[in-house]
């Protein structure tokens, strides 16, 4: 968040259009909550700001307020601001134009979350840096589609398969025959870019060979099917939709959800998308004999640490995503199709990820790990 804002400040210098007209927000709205927070920030009243921020991913209000303060420190004191619009969703994204003591003008967005005690604000970040191109536009029931010009085939594919992909991404989060929850019907905007470089620039992230898709606020960002990878365009859609829907699911249970370990969120997304299949599955399981003898196999804790550091660096870490997919598959085969959702629920209810695994499986983490390793090795060629 901080780096994204710092990177966009360099673009704010130079000739600027007239200052936008500020429209006073209506009472009880997300915009009113953001206006109150901006007034407090402009006055340097950070103690009061703390009472108006949400808690998120296990961070309490003081920690979230400090993150907000760190993000807004580089441009200096907030001297002037105006609310210029908002995007409905969960969260609502309120767009603001700010003038700081070191930066004449910058456009940002603040998250606003509905809570029982009133609106609360979350992260601040630059809006998507979307280039001015003639996007190919279409819509399905729950998807707003924006595809890079010249990629009509991708648009047609999304129109034809988008709703199926949405349902597939939603599957691991549903409980039996219960009615579809409201958050599952809120539309998602999907942007398809021609290259990884364009996607990275739009999301204010450096380009990466592995950056094929991501979520940004209420949107899914993907690269075109013309970018060759070890996963299909459809799998990528389902994977990223599952990430976005998992966040909605967690927030529906608790406005301040606990942090979900990356191996669980990536494992669920990969399982929903069927990404450990075909050649990728063959190559992964073929790797097991040498890796198990020379390096040992990872534990769930090892996976969590690998995602927190570098998911592509060194030894078995080149297979970090595949191990997460495999652990998710193992857990659902052993403990039912709702096993991953139950883990999310238990973590949301206060258990550690290790404690949730013990509660789910009825054995120690060490016993679970040994059984999972045996499951992996039985699937290697020739076993």
N, C-alpha and C positions, 0 to 999 in steps of 0.2 A: 504494500500500500504506500509506504513512504517513498520508495524508489520510483514508483509510478508517478507520483505527484512531482517529485524533484525533476524527473525526466521531461515532464510536460511544461515545466516552468520556462525552459529555454525557448519554447515556442511562443511565449506570451509577449515578448518584446516587439517593438515596432509599431507601426500605425494601427490604431484600433478603431472600430466602428463606434458610434455614439453609445453612451451608457444606456443599458436597457431600462425600460420603465418597470418599477417594482409594483406589483399588485398585492395589496394587503391580503393575507390568507384568511380563509373562513375559520371560524371557531371550531375546534375539535378535529382539525384535519392534520395530516402529516406535514403539510406546509407550515401550519402554525407552530408545530413542535420544532421544526427546523429553524424557523424564524427566531424562536425563543433561544435556542441553543446558539445561534449566530450572534445574537445580541449579547449573550453572556461571554462568548469567546472574544468579541470585540472589546468588552470591558475587562478582560483578563480574569473573569470570575470562574476559574476552572473547578473550584470546589462545588459550585452550583451546577456546572455542566455534568459532573459525576452523577448527580441524581436523575439526569435526563437521558443517559445512555443505556443501551441494552447490555445484558451479559450474553456472551457468545462463546461457544467452543470451550466451556469451562473457565473462561476469564470472568472475573467479577467486574463490577462497575468501575472501581478505581483503575483497574488494569485497562479496561476498554477506553476510559477517558484519557489515560496516558497515551494509548496508541493514537487516539485522535489528535492529541496535543503534539506528539512527535511528527505526525503527518503534516501538521499545519505550521510547525516552527520554521522550516527553511525559508518560506517567503516573508517572514516577519510578522508584524502586528496587523491584525485585520482592521482595516480602516473604513471599508465600505462594502456593501454587498446588496445583491438583489436576487430574488427568486424569479426564475424565468420559465419554469414549467415543471412537470412531474410526469412520471410514467407509472401507471397502475401496475400492481403485481404484489408479490410477496418476497422481498419487501417492496414498498413504494420507493422509487428513485426520484429524489427531488433535485433538480438542476439549479445551481446557483452560480452567479458571476461575482467574483470577489476581487477587491483591490487591497493589496497588502503594502506594507511599508517598503519592501524591497522589490515587489513585483506589481506593475501597474494594473494587470488584469489577467485573470485565469478563470476558466470554466471548470467546475467540479460537480460531482454528484454526491449526495449524502443519502445513505439508506435510512428509511424510517419503518419501524416495525410496530404493528398494532399489538398492544398488550392490555391486560385487564385494568392496569392502573393508568392507562393512557398511552399515547404514542411515545416511543423511545427511538433514539437515533443510534446508528451503528457506524460502519466504516465510511470514510470519505475517499473518493478516488476520481480520476479523470473520467469523463464519458468515453465510450468507445470512440476511437479515432477512425471513423469510417471515411474512406475516400469518396470523392464525388464522382461516382460512375453510375451508369444506367443499369442499376440492379434489375435482374429478372425477378419479378414479384408474383407470388401466389399465396394461397392460404388453404389449410385444411381445417377441420373442426378445432384442433388444439395447437396448430402450428402456424406461425406467420413466417413465410419463407422469403429470404433475400439471397439470391444466387448471383455470383460474379458473371458479368456479360460473357457470352460465348460458351456457357456451360449449360445449355438447355437440357442436356441429358440428365444432369444432376437435379435440376428443378423437376423434370418429369418423374424421376425416381422418387423424390421426396413427396410429390403429390400422390403418387401411386402407393408408396409404402410407409409414408410418414406416420399415419395413425396406427398402423400395425406395429411400427417401431416404438411408438409412445406406449402402447399397451404392453409390449415386451419389456420395456424399461421399467414400467410400473409394477410388473408381476411380482418381483421379490418383496415388494413393500405392502402388498395387499393381504388381508387376513380372511381367508375362506370366502364365504358368500356375503360378507358384510357390504352395505351400500358403499358406493364409490365416494370417498371423502371429497370435500370441496376443493382442497388444494390440488387434487389430481386433475381438475378440469380447467385450471387457470392456464391460458395460452402461453406458449413459449415461442420466442423469436429465434429462428435458426439462420445464421449467416454462413454462406459458403464462399471461401476465398480461393483465388487461383493458386496461391503458393503459401508455404510456411512463413515466408518473409512478410507477406501482406497480413496474414493472421497475427503474427507477433507484433507488428506495428499497430494494428487495430487494438490489441489488448495491452499495449504498452509493455511488451515483454521481448527480451532478446530472441532472435530466431534460434531454433534448435531442431536438430534432425528428428527428434521425437515429438515435437510440437505439431501434432496432427489435428488436435481438437482440444477445446477447453470450455469451461463455463465462465461467463462474465456477468455478474448481477443476475438478471432474469433471462439471459440469452445463452444459446449454444453457438460456439464458433467452430467451424470445421474447414479443412482444406478440401479442394475438389477431388473427385475420383481420379483425375488425371495425375495426381501425386501418388506414385507407387508406394505401397507399404505392405506390411504383413497382415493387414486387416482390411476388410472390405469397407466401402463407404457406408453401407447400411450398419455394419457392426460399430463403426465409429459414432454414428448417430445414436444408436441405442446406448452405448457406453456413456456418452456425455449427458444424454437425457436422464439416465439413471442417477448420475451424480447430482444433477439439479433437483430431481424428484426426491432423492434421499435427504437433501437439505430441507426441502419443504416438509417431508414426513417428520423429521426430527423436530422442527420448529412447531409443527402442529401438536406434538406431544408436550413440548416444553419450549416456551419462548426463549429460553436460554439453554439450548442443548449442550450437553457435554461433548468434548472432542471425540470423534469417531476415529479409531486408528486407521492409517492409510491402507494397511493390508486388507482391512474389512471393507472399506469403501471401494477400493480398486478391485478387490475380489468379487464383490457383489456386482459391480458394473461389468466386469469381464464375463462373469457367469451369465448375467442377463443378456449380454451381446453374443454369447457363444464364441468367445475369442480364443479359447484353448481348444481349437479344432484343426483338423487337416494337417498341413505340413508343419504349422507352428507346434501342434501337439506332438507330432512325431519327433521333431527336432528336440523339443524339451525333454521328453521321456528318454530319448536316446542319450541325452547328456547325463542321465543319472548315475550310471555305473562308475565312470571316472570321477565325477564330482563327489559321490558318496564315499569313495575310497580315499581320495586325496584330501578333500577339503571338509568333508562332513556336510550334512544337510542343515538348512536353517531351521531355527525354531520360530514360532510366531513373534517372539520378542526380537529376534534377529531381523525379521522382515520389517517390523515397525521401525527399527533403527536404520535399516537400509533406505527406506523411503524418506526418513528424516535427514539423511545425509546425501548420498548420491545413488539413485536407483540404477545407474548403469556402470558404476565403477567397480572393477576388480572381481575376480573369481566368480562365485555363484551369483554375485549381484547382477551380472548381465541377464539373469533370468528372474529378477525380482518380481516383475509383473506376472510372469508365468507361475511362479510359486504362490503368489497371492490368489491367482485364478484357481490353482490346484487345491489350495487349502479351502477355498470357498466351495469347490465342488465336493471335496471330501466331507466337509461338515454337512452339506445338504444331503449327501448320500447316506451318511450315518445317522443324521438327526432330523431329517425331514425337510421339505421344501421351504419351510418358514424359519429355518435355523438362523439364517443371517439376520432376518428382521428381529427375531427374538434377542439376538446378541445386541443389536442396536438399542432395543428397548431396555435391556438390562443395564447397558452402559449409561443410557439416559436416566435410569433410575438410581444411578450412583455407584454401580459396581465398576471396578477397574476392568480393563479388557481381559486380563488374566482371570479375574474373579468371574467374569461373565462366561468365559470358556469352561471354567470348572462347573459353574451352575448348569450350563447347557449340557455338558457331556457326562457329568457325574464322576469324573476321574480327575486326577491332578494334571497340571499342564505338562509335566514330564511324561506321564503315561499317555496323554493325548498325542504328544509330539512323537513318541515312539511308534504309536499305532499309525499316525499319518505318514511317517517315514516308510513304514512297511508297505502302506498303501501305494506310495510313490514307486518304490522299488519293484513291486509286483507288476507294475505297468510298463516297465522298461522292456525293450525288445528282447525276446528269448526267454523271458521269465515264465 
